[in-house]
Amino acid sequence: ASAASTSALGSNPANLAMGRLYHVESVVGYVPQHTNFTFGASILDSFSSPVALGVQYRYLLGNGQYGHSGMDGRVGLAYAFSEAFSIGVAGRYHSFAREGQQEGDTRGPYAEGVNFDVSLRLTPVPGLHIAAIGQNLIEYGTPYVARLVGGSLSYTFENVLTLAVDGFADLSTFHDANGSLRPEMLLGGAAEVFTGEVPIRAGYFYDSGRGIHYVTAGVGYVRPEFGIDFAWRQQIVGEDDTWLTLSFRYFVH
């Protein structure tokens, strides 16, 4: 619910219309256990027109043995009817392939095609954001583009402390033995303290379908001209899975 600027493209496109911004971002991610890399870039313009526009591209470089590789690109649009209400939609093209396919296996990529997200954001009082979000609404039968429906709530105290909770239902990944769909929950919570130049973040995430728990942390440095963010995500139940992400954002307006 509190995602803003280029971060809203992947999580809540309605928030692209929050503020009058022109931001450019580059990002790189690393998974040390699997030696996988992610590279991406985003542009957001909510300054030039009443309709905010965001564009994002991401490339996943796999290790050739397991996991997946590929790319996705998306274009997001948002319109704010007032400071209290906005809607957004993001169209997406994705192409993800399995790593380590055996010779003669012609089943192709996990998923390739178009998809879209929709969301709305309500701010009934200053600092309180409520979001309803649907992601990957076209089903491809793969967990890499799972159909998610849910919402998010955040509240910011004195522009310093932000608390947020997210809850989603996975409506495409898991099935019972008889083939019927078994919805599972994705739940998360986080806090951010912002000193005016340094944001510090910590969070927790639970995936009921896979029985996975994660903890997350992040720190950044923000100036009027640019911002730098570093984030860490660690799986604490199950496999030893670590994600590291570094991003740089340039503020034109």
Beta strands, then each sheet from edge to edge (+ up, - down):
strand 1: 22-31
strand 2: 36-45
strand 3: 51-61
strand 4: 68-82
strand 5: 85-98
strand 6: 111-122
strand 7: 128-135
strand 8: 148-157
strand 9: 161-170
strand 10: 184-194
strand 11: 199-207
strand 12: 212-222
strand 13: 226-237
strand 14: 242-251
sheet 1: 1+ 2- 3+ 4- 5+ 6- 7+ 8- 9+ 10- 11+ 12- 13+ 14- 1+
end
